[in-house]
Amino acid sequence: MTETSMEKINQFRNARNWRPAHNEKDLALSISLEASELLELFQWKTAEEGVQNIERVKEELADVLIYSYMMADNLNLDIDDIIAKKLVKNAEKYPAPKE
């Protein structure tokens, strides 16, 4: 059986006893901070220039996703379920053009 990303994230966090610092407020702050670091890679650049350092983009995107997964786990939210529901809501709000 392969480990899920969530299991790997929790193992990493638990091995360092970081669980007490990972409450919902601090995770939300961390998501915002890491998203800002991702955004900074594109500041004053074209989209093409921003992805030239793809390794940094991957690292910052991973940080955003890790904190997001941790928040979902804290709140017992199913990531696939909340994404699916949001896509339905977005489809109603922004219907695809009819051909």
C-alpha positions as CSV (number, residue, x, y, z in Angstrom):
1,M,0.0,0.0,0.0
2,T,1.4,3.4,-0.9
3,E,1.2,6.3,1.5
4,T,-1.0,9.2,0.6
5,S,0.4,12.7,0.5
6,M,-1.6,13.5,3.7
7,E,0.0,10.6,5.5
8,K,3.5,11.7,4.5
9,I,2.7,15.3,5.5
10,N,1.4,14.2,8.9
11,Q,4.4,11.9,9.5
12,F,6.8,14.7,8.7
13,R,4.9,17.1,11.1
14,N,4.5,14.6,13.9
15,A,8.2,13.5,13.8
16,R,9.1,17.2,14.6
17,N,6.2,17.7,17.2
18,W,4.9,20.6,15.1
19,R,1.2,19.7,15.5
20,P,0.6,22.2,18.3
21,A,1.7,25.1,16.0
22,H,-0.6,23.9,13.2
23,N,-3.9,25.3,14.2
24,E,-6.3,26.6,11.6
25,K,-5.4,30.3,12.1
26,D,-1.7,29.7,11.7
27,L,-2.2,27.4,8.8
28,A,-4.3,30.1,7.0
29,L,-1.5,32.6,7.7
30,S,1.0,30.2,6.3
31,I,-1.0,29.5,3.2
32,S,-1.1,33.3,2.5
33,L,2.6,33.8,3.2
34,E,3.6,30.9,1.0
35,A,1.3,32.1,-1.8
36,S,3.0,35.5,-1.5
37,E,6.4,33.8,-1.9
38,L,5.0,32.1,-5.1
39,L,3.7,35.4,-6.4
40,E,7.0,37.1,-5.7
41,L,8.6,34.8,-8.3
42,F,6.5,36.4,-10.9
43,Q,6.7,40.0,-9.7
44,W,7.8,42.4,-12.5
45,K,8.2,39.5,-14.9
46,T,6.2,38.0,-17.8
47,A,4.6,34.6,-17.1
48,E,7.3,33.0,-19.2
49,E,10.1,34.7,-17.2
50,G,8.3,33.7,-13.9
51,V,8.5,30.0,-14.7
52,Q,12.1,30.0,-15.8
53,N,13.1,29.0,-12.3
54,I,10.6,26.1,-12.2
55,E,12.3,24.5,-9.2
56,R,11.5,27.5,-7.0
57,V,7.9,27.5,-8.4
58,K,7.5,23.9,-7.5
59,E,8.9,24.5,-4.0
60,E,6.6,27.4,-3.2
61,L,3.6,25.7,-4.8
62,A,4.3,22.6,-2.7
63,D,4.4,24.8,0.5
64,V,1.0,26.2,-0.4
65,L,-0.4,22.8,-1.0
66,I,1.1,21.2,2.1
67,Y,-0.4,23.9,4.4
68,S,-3.7,23.6,2.5
69,Y,-3.8,19.8,3.0
70,M,-3.0,20.3,6.7
71,M,-5.8,22.7,7.1
72,A,-8.3,20.4,5.4
73,D,-7.1,17.5,7.5
74,N,-7.5,19.5,10.7
75,L,-11.1,20.3,9.8
76,N,-11.8,16.7,8.6
77,L,-12.5,17.9,5.1
78,D,-12.3,15.6,2.1
79,I,-10.2,17.6,-0.4
80,D,-11.6,15.8,-3.5
81,D,-15.2,16.4,-2.2
82,I,-14.7,20.2,-1.5
83,I,-13.0,20.7,-4.9
84,A,-15.8,18.8,-6.7
85,K,-18.4,20.9,-4.9
86,K,-16.6,24.1,-5.7
87,L,-16.3,23.2,-9.4
88,V,-20.1,22.6,-9.5
89,K,-20.6,26.0,-7.9
90,N,-18.2,27.7,-10.3
91,A,-19.9,26.0,-13.3
92,E,-23.2,27.6,-12.3
93,K,-21.6,31.0,-11.7
94,Y,-19.4,30.8,-14.9
95,P,-21.2,28.6,-17.4
96,A,-19.2,27.4,-20.4
97,P,-20.1,29.2,-23.7
98,K,-22.6,27.4,-25.8
99,E,-21.4,26.5,-29.3
